[in-house]
């Protein structure tokens, strides 16, 4: 432990931190300014990352439950038991990390591009002195509903009864947003 602390707080570490400090200061100031200017967009993107992670997790639960039911067809499975069975589902290749990773990256990339376009359109409307810039909130709401529906459908596969009822409610809200 002492060696770790010594290497972490060594003079070399301090020299590396201090090296090129004007460039590091300018870069961090630029990043902070960009994050402040794009605060809403960055927050929305992080929300979508969280929703996509929840979607992947609920997909894992559904796949783990399927494995459990394939292995023990006579035994009822709870969601918690399926969560504990996720590691086994990975080992038995019911959950394929490469496919999940590709889907996740593709989804986040697509959401990022859509949100970027919506943000740019809203900025263009503000520059043109339009009365409102509305695309980003509407598109955010529709994409959020889409992710929520995906999570609920995964939970519905796990026989979570309330998920089916919520799917109908979210679909209605999503249709109202589209109108």
Secondary structure, 3 states (H helix, E strand, C coil): CHHHHHHHCCHHHHHHHHCCHHHHHHHHHHHHHHHHHCHHHHHHHHHHHHHHHHHHHHHHHHHHHHHHHHHCCCCCCCHHHHHHCHHHHHHCCCCCHHHHHHHHHHHHHHHHHHHHHHHHHHHHHHHCCCCCCCHHHHHHHHHHHHHHHHHHHHHHHCCCHHHHHHHHHHHHHHHHHHC
